[in-house]
Amino acid sequence: MSDLTSTLPDAAWRHREGLEHLAEALGHDAARYVGGAVRDTLVGLDVADIDIATRHRPDAVVDLLQAARIRVVPTGIAHGTVTAVLPGGPVEVTTLRRDVETDGRHATVAFSDDWREDAARRDFTINALYADPATGEIFDYFGGRADLAAGRVRFIGDPMQRIAEDHLRILRFFRFHARFGRTIDAAGLAACAARANDLMALSRERIAAEMLKLLVAPQAVGVIALMVEHGILRAVLPEITAEGADRLAVLAARESAADVPPHPIRRLATLIPADAAEPVGARLRLSNADRKRLIAATGGPGDEGARALAYRVGIDGAVDRLLIAGVDIAGLRGFTPPVLPITGGALVARGLRKGPDVAAMLRMVETRWIAEGFPDADRTAAIADDAVAQALRASSTA
């Protein structure tokens, strides 16, 4: 990022179809880009989601967009948010707000027309940056540009109070530090450590969502070690210890060496003891697919080879197990697990009697087929011929 630029750099997202029309419908003096789109553009990152803050009340936003023939969905209108559905993708439009009451999990808000008041209720200075849609002029009320340039995640206001308002800010502090940070903010770190037990009041789904995002951030390894050192996760994820942080560092190095993108479930699997995968997955209320992957990732590399493992558990599952075990995954590059080119019906056609023996024989044929490196249909047929012939000879002499 250049030295505290006062104008938002041009970026592809600013030219999305329908975005200029939306800004014009709201009125350039009453609407500003806010948050992640501004922050990420300043550091040269791609922008996925666009948020607009506006002085208009939610009902007025709906009226203005409908008058401009922009489809609008009242996704969170009670809290001031509607979604404008544009040809270039959805954009959330939220009325300026101030907090009236907070309890650490939820906030009661009142609408406002004061930009600084809206900025003051946001968590970190780097997330409280606004930009004029027409001119790109940046509005920075709390030094967010300087913090972004310094790689510093800093609470707006008193960190202890801001965490009391929303306990999830503890995890967000570390997640954003893992993504943008170079210098840890001492006051923020101290507050997070002091209030770490507040995490117990949060839903496990919210904890899981933040942790999974954190685990794939660029500086996740160092940040997880820092969290362990300061006891941040002790109350909600006591399974994560210094030993787990060390294992995560080893896995991250293996991922990098193999040019494999990090995956949060794989990283979580190595961060906790193998026998904790099932209870941790349940406690965090992970999806069924993520729970299965978490448990499977601890299964070890097997003894049939990388491609055999990929055939049995899928490419993703094999990569998880092999990387965690420190086994080379080069043999999986370009590999697509094949389909066994024979069925139980083909075994019956060879004279095998229908019943449970067919499934057992098919597994036997499959095991030989895997051991031989997935040969073609002709060789598989020969394996089946031999296996069935042996079974029929054995039954005739029994």
N, C-alpha and C positions, 0 to 999 in steps of 0.2 A: 504494500500500500504506500502511495506517495505521502509526503509530509502533510497530514491533516488537510487533505483536499476539502474544499468547501462545496464542490459540485460532484454529484454522483456520476461516475464514469458510464459511458455508454455500454450496454450489454444486450445480448440477444433477447432476454426476457422483456425488455422495455419496448420491443417491437412486436409483441404477441398480438395476434389479430383480435381486435375488439377492445384492447386495453385503453387506447387513446379515447375511444368513444365513451368508455366508462368514466374516465377522468373528466371528460367534458360534461357528461350528464350530472356528475356530482358537483362540478364547479371547481376549478383549479385552486381557488382560494379557500375551499372548504374540505379538501381531500389531500392526503399525503401518503406515499408509500411508507411503510414502517416495518421495523424488526429485521427478520432474517434476510429478506431480499436486499435491503440496504446494506446490512452488515456484510453479507457474503460477497456482494458486488465490490465492496471496498477492498476485499482481500483477494479478489480474482477467482472466487469459487462460482460454480454453476448454481443457478437459482431454480428451485423446483416450485416452491409455493410463494404466491404473492399475496400480501396483506395490505389493505388500505385502511387508514384511520380517517374518520370524518367528523365534522362538527354537527352534521345532520342527525336528528333522532332516527331511530330505526324505521318508524312508519313513514317518515319523510324520504328516507333512502328508497324504500319500496316504491313509493309514488314516483320518485324521480327516475328510477330505473325502468319502471313500467312505461312511463311517458316516453322514454328513449328507446322503447322496444327491446330492452335487455331482459332476458329471463332472470328472475330473482327467486331464490329459495330461502324461506325463513329458517335457516338451520339452527340459529341460536338467538332468536329475536328478543327473547326475554332478557338476555345478557348483552344485547346490543349488536349482535352479529347476524348478517345475512350473507348469502353467497350469490354472487353475480356469475351466471353461466355464460361464458364467452366462447367464441369459436376457438380461441387459443388456449382454453382451459379455464377452470373455475378460479375466482378471486374472492376472498373473504373481505367484506366491508364491515368495519366495526365502529360504532359511535364512541367518541371520546368518553372516558369513564374515570371515576374516582372510587376508591374503596370506602364503603360505609362501615362494614363489619367483616371481620375475618376470624376463622377458628382453627387455622392451621391446615385445613383441607378444602374449605370452600370460602368464597367471598361474596358478600352482598354489595352490589355496586349501584352507583347513581350516575346518570349521564351528565356530561360536562361539555363545555365548549372551549376549554382551556387546554392547549397542547401540552404545556409544561405539567399540568396536573395529571394528564394521561400518562406522560412519560414517567412521572414520579412513582406510579403504581407498578411499573414494570420491574423485573427482578434485577437485571444487570445493566450497567451503562452501555455495553455493546449491543444490547437488545432494544435500546431506547433511542434509536436513530431514525429520523424521518427525512423524507426527500420530496420536494415538489415535483409532481408528475410532468409539468410542462418545462420547467427550467432546470430541474435536477438539483436545485439548491438544497443543501443538507442542513437540517436543524438538529443540533446536538446540545441538549440541556445539561448534561451531567458528565461531560468529558469522555464520551464513549469512543470517539475517534482516537484520542490519545491512548486510551486503554487498549484498543484494538491494535494500534501500531506497536504498543509495548508488549503485546501478547499477555495481557493481564485481564482476568475476569474479576470484576469488582461489583459488589452490591451497590445499589442506589440507596443511600441512607445507611442507617445502623444495621449491620448484618444480623445481629441477634433478633432485632425486631422484625426484619424482613423474613427470617426463617420462622419466627412465631406466627406470622401471617399465613405462610404456606410452607409446610415442612418439606415438600418435594424440592424446594430450592436447594436443599443440601445436596441431593444427587445431581441436580441441574448445574450446580456450581462446579462439580467435578467433571461432569460430562462436557460442559463448555470449555473447561480448562484442558481436557483431553483433546479437544478439537482445535482450540485457538491459543491456548496458553503457552507461554514460555517462562513467565515469572509468576509464581504463586502469590496471591494477595494474602498477606499474613493475617489481616483482620478477618477476612472471609474464612480462611482455614481454621482459625481459632474458634470462630462462632460455630462452624459446622461440627467441629469436634465436641464443643460444649453442649450442643443440642442434638447430638447424634441419636439419642434415645427417642427423639420426636418422630423418627421414621416409623416407630412401632404403630403410630396412629394412622398411617397411610394404608390404603388398600394394597394388597400384594400385586395386583395387576399394574398399578401405577409404578411400584418399585421395579417390577420386571421390565416394563417398557423403557424406563430410564436406563437400567443396567444394560439391557441388550443394545441400546444405542451407544452407551459409553464403551462397551467392550470392543467395538469396531472403529472407534475414533483413533486418529493417528497416534496420539500419545497415551493410549489406553494402558500400556504396560507400566509405565512410570506412575500414572495416576492411581491405578489399582494398588500398587505398592504403597503409595502415599496414604491411601484410604485405610489400608490394613494397619499401617504404622500408627495412625491416629484413631483407630478403633471406630471408624465411621460405620462399618457394616456389622459390628459385633452383635447388635441387638436384633437384627433381622436376618442376617446371613452369617451366622457364626462359623459356618463351614469354610468360609473364605479366610485363609490364614496366610502367613508369610510363605509357607511351603507352596501353597497354591499360586501365589503371585510369582514365585520362582518358576513354577511349571508353565505359567502363562508366558513368561519371558522366553522360555525355550521354545514353546509352540510358535510364538510370533516370529522368532528367528527362522524356524523351519518353514513357515508359510512364506516368508519373504524369499528364502533361498529357492523354494519350489515355484515361486511366482503364482501362489494361490491366494486369492482374496480372502481376507479374514471373514469368519462367520461367527456370529455371536453365540450360537448354541455350542459350536465346537470349542470356542474359547471358555464358555462357562463350564463345559465338561472337564476341561483340564484344570480349571480354577478350583474345583471342589473335589473331595475324595470320591473315588469311583462308587463306593457304596452309598453316597449321598445323592446320587443323580435322581433316583425316584422320589425321595421325600422333598428335595429342593424343587423339582419340577412341579410337584403337587402344591407345595406351599406358595410358589410364585404363580400358580394357576396358569401355567403355560398352555398353549393349544395342544391338542392331542398329538399333532404332528411333531411339534417341538419337544414334547415330553419323550416321545418315542426316539427321536433323534438324540436327545440328551443321554438317555439310558443306553442306546445302541453305541454311542461314541466311546463308551468305556469298555466295549467288548473285546478289545485287543485285536491284533492283526491277523489272527488265525495262522494256519500252517499250510495252506494250499497255494499261497501266492497272491499277489495284488489283484490280478485279473479275476481269479476265482472268487476272491472276496467281493469284488465289484459286482460279479454276477449274482452272488447270493444276497448282498445287502444294498446294491445300487452304488452308483459312482460316488454320490455325496457321502453316503455312509462309509464307504471304503476310504475315501480321502480323509475323513475325520479320524478313523481308527489308525490309519497308517501314519498320519502326521503326528498324532498324539503318541504313538509308539516309537516314532523316530525311524520308520521304514520308508525306503525310497518309493516315490509314487510315479517315477518316470514311465513305468510300464503302462500307466493308465492314460497317457496322453494320446488322444485320438481314438481311444478304445470305446466302443459301444457294446455293452453286454449283449450277446446274441440270444436267440431263442432256441431251446432244445429242439432239434429237427425231427422229433419222433414223439408219438403219443402212446398212451396206454392201449388205445385201440389197435395200434400196430403190433403190440406185444401179444394181444389176444389173437390177432390174425396169424401170428406165428405159432399158435398152439397153446399159449398160456391160458390157464383156466381163469374165468372172470372171478373177481373177488379181491380181498385185501392183498393177495400176492402180487397183483398187477402194480399197485402203487409202490410196493417195496421193490419190485424189479425195476420199475421206472427210475426210482431213486438210485439204484445200483448202476444202471446204465448212465444216468446223469453224472454220477461221481466219476466214472471212467472217462466220460466225454470231457468233463472239466479237467481231469488229470492229464489228458492228452492235448489240452490246449484248444478245446472247442473245434474239433475237426468237422468236415463237411457232412452232408446228409449220407453220402455213400459209406463213409467210414463209420458214422453213427449207426447205420443199418447193420454193418458188420459186427459192431459191438453188441447190438441187440440180438442178432442171430446167435452169437456165441453165448451170451448170457441166458437166453431162453433155452438153447440146446442143453446147456449144463443143468438148468433147472429141471427140464423134462427127463434127462438121464437120471438125475438124483431121485425124482419122484417115482420113476419106473423100477428102481432098485430098492426102494424103501419097503 
